[in-house]
Amino acid sequence: MFDFMLDIGNYDSRKVGRYDSDDLAVSTCSVSDGQKPFETAVRHLEYNDGKWVIVEMYDDEAHAQIGHDNWVKTMTSGNLPDYLRDCGNARIAQLIDAVGGEEWMIFPRQQ
């Protein structure tokens, strides 16, 4: 359950892709605590109070790169989604989902 601690301090070696601008970050990397070994997270000021949302998970690095590129395109196209949904890749997220339902995983756009 606490395998995420293995990811502390080694982001550069796990990183598949990273995009940063003033109000947006898209990060895709390998993780040690997920259902799948790669995930993309989005941080944008208009969602989840500017905190990270894990938006997609992948089985391998090739699909992670494709997913990363798609999320960068989605978030920079000028037509932002109405909401972001956390995919619940982390094991701790799966526990929260089992107890509290999926409502906590949906983050509407705050304009």
ABEGO torsion letter per residue (X at the ends): XAAAAAABGAAAAABABBBBBAABBBBBBBBAABABABBBBBBBAABGGGBBBBABBBABAAAAAAAAAAAAAAAAAGBBBABBBBAGABAAAAAAAAAAEAAAABBBBBX
